[in-house]
Amino acid sequence: MTAASQPMRLFYSAPSPFAAKARMAAALCGIALETVATDTTQEPADLLAANPLGKIPALVLATGETVYDSRVICDYLDRLSGHRLVPQDMDGWLAAKKLEAVADGVTDALILTVYEVRYRPEDKRHQPWVDKQTRKAERGLALLASMVPTLAPTPGIGHLALAGLIGWMDVRFPGRIAADHPALAAWLETFKAENPALAEALPKAA
Ligand SMILES: N[C@@H](CCC(=O)N[C@@H](CS)C(=O)NCC(=O)O)C(=O)O
């Protein structure tokens, strides 16, 4: 096998919303990836060699070049595929990138609340800070729910970020989306039914 024909390797974990976004992006672009299950808590040497930040997703190209984070990976795959993920007209580009930014921002805020519990001893947790992250997430989720009727019918990068977020919330906060934002829960069900190949990469419990 020549270097050029070797698949790219993606460090990921099953529950990760950002890794799910990257895996769905590769599937949508028709690009095969070799996936490497990774536990970031262990700071494995091969992940740190690929991404000094120790985060997933991280992509290793056949040349050995590395690409991270999920936005850069998705932009890279988008370019490779002749823009299957991101519309190139100004209105389409703006709508897709804004959807991605809000969904990623909500994911970032909620991940911080998960890490507060996972990594901090109980007596060191700071509830006002958790509440602030939760308010960011709530404002973002309300905006995302209001955007659902306006979403383009063909999935693009924004849809993948949103699906990663809602799929991950179903794993980490079971029942919360269905109770608080039924429009988003319904949107994910439609997304899964219409895109079974992408749905395979949605976040799953470890
Ligand atoms: N902005 C990054 C965020 C990636 C991220 O937060 N990944 C989490 C898993 S979903 C992670 O690797 N956490 C381990 C850590 O922060 O050390 C991206 O879009 O790729």
The ligand as an SDF file (V2000), in Angstrom:
LIG
                    3D

 20 19  0  0  0  0  0  0  0  0999 V2000
  -12.6610   22.4880   19.9940 N   0  0  0  0  0  0  0  0  0  0  0  0
  -12.3520   21.0630   20.0060 C   0  0  0  0  0  0  0  0  0  0  0  0
  -12.9520   20.4380   21.2630 C   0  0  0  0  0  0  0  0  0  0  0  0
  -12.5850   18.9490   21.3780 C   0  0  0  0  0  0  0  0  0  0  0  0
  -12.9310   18.3950   22.7390 C   0  0  0  0  0  0  0  0  0  0  0  0
  -13.2650   19.1270   23.6890 O   0  0  0  0  0  0  0  0  0  0  0  0
  -12.8160   17.0750   22.8220 N   0  0  0  0  0  0  0  0  0  0  0  0
  -13.0340   16.4140   24.0880 C   0  0  0  0  0  0  0  0  0  0  0  0
  -13.8480   15.1290   23.8740 C   0  0  0  0  0  0  0  0  0  0  0  0
  -15.4400   15.4800   23.1930 S   0  0  0  0  0  0  0  0  0  0  0  0
  -11.6910   16.0270   24.6570 C   0  0  0  0  0  0  0  0  0  0  0  0
  -10.8340   15.5910   23.9300 O   0  0  0  0  0  0  0  0  0  0  0  0
  -11.5240   16.1910   25.9740 N   0  0  0  0  0  0  0  0  0  0  0  0
  -10.3420   15.8150   26.6740 C   0  0  0  0  0  0  0  0  0  0  0  0
   -9.6080   16.9920   27.2100 C   0  0  0  0  0  0  0  0  0  0  0  0
  -10.1280   18.1420   27.1550 O   0  0  0  0  0  0  0  0  0  0  0  0
   -8.5190   16.7990   27.7270 O   0  0  0  0  0  0  0  0  0  0  0  0
  -12.8830   20.4010   18.7330 C   0  0  0  0  0  0  0  0  0  0  0  0
  -13.8140   20.9450   18.1160 O   0  0  0  0  0  0  0  0  0  0  0  0
  -12.3200   19.3740   18.3210 O   0  0  0  0  0  0  0  0  0  0  0  0
  1  2  1  0
  2  3  1  0
  2 18  1  0
  3  4  1  0
  4  5  1  0
  5  6  2  0
  5  7  1  0
  7  8  1  0
  8  9  1  0
  8 11  1  0
  9 10  1  0
 11 12  2  0
 11 13  1  0
 13 14  1  0
 14 15  1  0
 15 16  2  0
 15 17  1  0
 18 19  2  0
 18 20  1  0
M  END
$$$$
